[in-house]
Amino acid sequence: MIFLEKPKQFNSKFEVVSCFFKKDNEFLLLRRQDSKPQGDTWGVPAGKVEDGESLTKAICREIEEETGYEFTENLPKLTNTIFVKYFDYDFIYHIFELDVDNDIEIRIDFSSHKEFKWTNKEEALRMNLIQDLDACIDLYFK
């Protein structure tokens, strides 16, 4: 479950960065390999922040690892920070956005993901999404 404000008894052990990686009126979704946690679900490029890493550096690293996109000057912009509370752990979730050119080439890491798709909000909400991404999509497109 996601919260816009830090809930009581929130015990975050880590932080996660994610990105609405956009071109035109669509954004990128990656389909997780079956062997991964929440396998065969769709999610935006995302991952844990490493010790001593800034949020911007973390999201750039994750995007590069998961899509092959190489940054030159246009950096992702932080749009929201939310608090995620699951039964067995809590974490802080930072949502970024990045607009890219139409001619971008996506090169996914097949050890983590099995395919990618450019989609819009309506189509994405009908897909098998990673836990709570539907609420994050609604928040982002509010």
C-alpha positions in Angstrom: 0.0 0.0 0.0 1.3 3.5 -0.8 1.1 6.6 1.3 1.7 10.2 0.3 2.8 11.0 3.9 5.0 8.9 6.1 2.7 6.6 8.0 3.0 5.7 11.7 5.2 2.7 12.5 7.0 3.1 9.1 10.4 1.4 9.2 12.2 1.9 5.9 15.3 -0.3 5.4 15.9 1.0 1.8 14.9 3.5 -0.9 13.8 2.7 -4.5 14.0 5.0 -7.5 11.7 4.6 -10.5 11.1 6.5 -13.8 8.3 7.3 -16.2 10.6 7.1 -19.2 8.5 8.9 -21.8 8.4 9.6 -25.5 5.4 11.4 -27.2 2.4 10.4 -25.1 3.7 7.0 -24.0 5.9 5.6 -21.3 8.1 2.5 -21.1 7.2 -0.6 -19.3 9.5 -3.6 -18.8 8.2 -7.2 -18.3 10.0 -9.0 -15.5 11.5 -12.4 -16.1 9.5 -15.2 -14.5 12.3 -16.0 -12.1 12.4 -12.5 -10.6 10.3 -11.4 -7.6 6.8 -10.6 -8.9 7.8 -12.3 -12.1 5.9 -11.9 -15.4 4.6 -8.4 -14.3 5.2 -5.1 -15.9 7.0 -2.2 -14.3 8.8 1.0 -15.1 12.6 1.1 -14.9 13.4 1.0 -11.2 15.7 -0.3 -8.5 17.2 0.2 -5.1 19.4 3.1 -4.2 22.9 1.9 -3.3 24.8 3.1 -0.2 26.2 6.7 -0.6 24.4 7.1 -4.0 22.4 10.2 -4.8 18.8 9.7 -6.0 19.7 11.1 -9.4 22.7 8.9 -9.8 20.7 5.9 -8.7 17.9 6.5 -11.3 20.4 7.2 -14.1 22.3 3.9 -13.2 19.0 1.9 -13.2 17.9 3.4 -16.5 21.2 2.6 -18.1 21.3 -1.0 -16.7 17.7 -1.7 -17.7 17.3 0.1 -21.0 20.8 0.7 -22.4 20.0 4.4 -22.5 23.1 6.5 -22.1 22.8 10.0 -20.5 24.4 13.0 -22.1 22.7 16.0 -20.6 19.0 15.5 -20.1 18.6 14.1 -16.6 15.5 12.6 -15.0 13.4 15.0 -12.8 12.0 13.9 -9.4 8.2 14.3 -9.4 7.0 12.4 -6.3 8.2 10.7 -3.2 5.9 8.2 -1.5 6.0 5.7 1.2 5.3 2.0 0.6 4.2 -0.3 3.3 4.0 -4.0 2.7 3.3 -6.8 5.2 7.0 -7.7 5.8 8.9 -4.5 4.8 8.6 -0.7 4.2 10.5 1.5 1.8 10.6 5.0 0.4 9.8 5.2 -3.3 11.0 8.1 -5.5 9.3 8.7 -8.9 11.2 10.4 -11.6 10.3 11.4 -15.2 12.4 11.7 -18.3 11.3 12.7 -21.8 13.4 11.1 -24.6 13.6 11.3 -28.4 11.4 9.2 -30.6 14.4 7.5 -32.2 15.6 6.0 -29.0 16.8 2.4 -29.1 15.9 0.2 -26.0 18.3 -2.6 -25.1 16.9 -4.5 -22.2 18.9 -6.7 -19.9 17.4 -10.2 -20.6 18.6 -11.5 -17.2 16.0 -9.2 -15.6 13.4 -8.5 -18.2 11.9 -10.4 -21.1 10.4 -7.6 -23.2 9.4 -4.0 -23.2 6.5 -1.9 -24.4 5.7 1.7 -25.0 2.2 2.3 -23.6 -0.2 4.9 -22.4 -1.9 5.2 -19.0 -5.2 3.5 -20.0 -3.5 0.5 -21.6 -1.0 0.2 -18.8 -3.8 0.0 -16.2 -5.2 -3.1 -18.0 -1.8 -4.9 -17.9 -0.4 -7.3 -15.2 1.5 -4.7 -13.3 4.0 -5.0 -10.5 2.4 -4.5 -7.1 1.0 -0.9 -6.5 2.2 0.4 -9.9 -1.4 1.1 -10.8 -1.6 3.6 -7.9 1.7 5.2 -8.9 0.5 5.6 -12.5 -2.7 7.3 -11.2 -0.6 9.6 -9.0 1.8 10.4 -11.7 -0.9 11.3 -14.3 -3.1 13.2 -11.8 
